[in-house]
């Protein structure tokens, strides 16, 4: 059995940043980084909108830099899975890989969220090479080109209108004959000249070219559910916007979650309904989902954990 002032669960921008600040506060944090060290940014290629990298840098490289900084500050980073938590009393009891027990005075949850994907084999092939789940992150790479957005909710329509400012044409592919998004967002799409809505259609394949290690998307094959017709949309990029799933299964029944499974935190705070347990990053943020906002909330969580211990 081990004890720590601060246990950080998750190793993305929020977790690593929390580690930097908790280490500087002499909390000697232990960080369990999970099965995907670095989080969602590790599946992107070039990142141009993270401060401090004026020429851009790959997502894995940026996350490795932040990880190395956390290590240098003294964060005890370990690879593994937290398999059980007990938040009913302090110190909080956490099990790693069902065997190693850690007792923590404070816990920072930074397990993130994962994008919902279409489930196509070709989607996996071209992910990071023209297939993305974040228009804000990757839209600039498709400036002046044709792209497709898949989805029909507010997120999909927001992505489409954002990309319409950058791209030559945006196909908005939706499996129904009406959107689920708000009326205001729908009107914005209908009033944008370079967005073409492709109704009643489901993607069947990402079309592309592979030359050695070089991959590029050249089209999106869709099937019209009413006519049965198959069409290939000539696009250079495909943005999947069918939602995100917060990684919170472990915490059900332990802390308050909203209807979508995101951790509920107090306004302008990372504090959960359990005193001493904090949440940072995409696991409690269904709106922004950016690496920089996740890092900022990791900073806030560590500062709030330090103040909690002082009290």
Phi, psi and omega in degrees: 000137177242158174233150178208153175288331185212122174251127179252124181253108180120140187234042173263202179303321180292313182295312181295320179294320175301321178297319179300311184288321179293325178293317180295335178272009179061035177272352179049060186288148168256131181241122175259112192270355172078187187283346180232075180305130181099342176073202187296335182295340181285350178258009175258163178264259182278131177246122184251351188245021174261122185303145177098355180235079188298334180258008183078160179199158181291149179304312178301322180293318179298315181293325177294323177298314182292322178298315179297324178294318178298319178297316181297327179284344177116006178293131177273094184267128180230143176268131181167183180238128169283121187253348178203141174228146174231110183254013185286340177206158177261146357292150182286140183257127179228138177251135176251125181054033175067002186234316185273123182261131177235130175256126186235136176289325175223154178229133172247118180267121181221046186280351173075197178218158178241141178290143171279129182250170182285334180090015179273142177298319180293333176296317177294323181299319187255011178294124185088355179234038182125345176251127185217161174243017183212103180293322180297324181287316194242356185302325185296336179290347184245023180302128178079007182244177180261136181223168175235143172242134181250124178145171182218007178266185181302320181298314181298317181289325175296317179298318182295316181291326176296312182293330180298335178286338184255325192260161178292314181211145178234119171271127178252106188263122181226140186282348179249182179258011173206155182274156172268350185290167179297154181299322180297318180291322177298316181297323178297319178294313182296335180270000180262114191298325186265017171255124176247120181275130178251098187280160171054032188232143178237138177293138178244339180194143168271121181266137181197183179236141177232124176232095186067237179271356181270127179232148178207136176282137177238348180184168175234118178275127180232151178243126177280118187291337181273319183262341184079003183285138175258133181226143174253116177277125182282097182227157177261346182213148178232124180250117181268119184229062181249019173112168176235155179238114178293145181272083186229010182305323182298334190257003178298131181086352181255321178222168183283130175240153176274185185296333179270357179096001178284147178288132179274126177240158180293153179305135179054039182204162174256005182288135175269188178284354176256113180304126180099352177248127184236156179227137184222148175087202187296343181293340178233013184229094179276001189257306189269310175054045177245150180299321184289323177289327176294316179299319180298319180288333173295321175300312181299319182297317180294319178296319180290325177295319178298315180294325177299316181292324178294327178288000000 
